[in-house]
Amino acid sequence: MKSVLIALALSAASLELMGMGDEVHQHDHSEESSVQQIYSASGKIKSISENGESVRIFHDPVPALKWPAMNMKFEFSESVTERSFTKEEAVRFDFIEKEGRYIIIKISK
């Protein structure tokens, strides 16, 4: 009788551990699904903020976002060190959307 109780206890513990493993596995998937989407565009510099932290660009259409060509403000990511642009200069850039803001993560002339 004692060995039957031990076997049942071990089985229950084993099932509990298997269930916990599923929870961890599900958590891993949710983190993977939060990968940031990167968009690419090209356009012309229209203005640069006085503090150099943002820029206005008249960009070509962005099909991935179903955007037409338009003039809009983009912020620079801290990782973007090249910020010496002139008005009307043609640029190509990659950006992300974060909390309703559009942030340039890569830009080239």
Helices and strands as residue ranges (DSSP letters): H 2-32, E 39-48, E 54-59, G 63-65, E 70-76, E 90-98, E 101-108
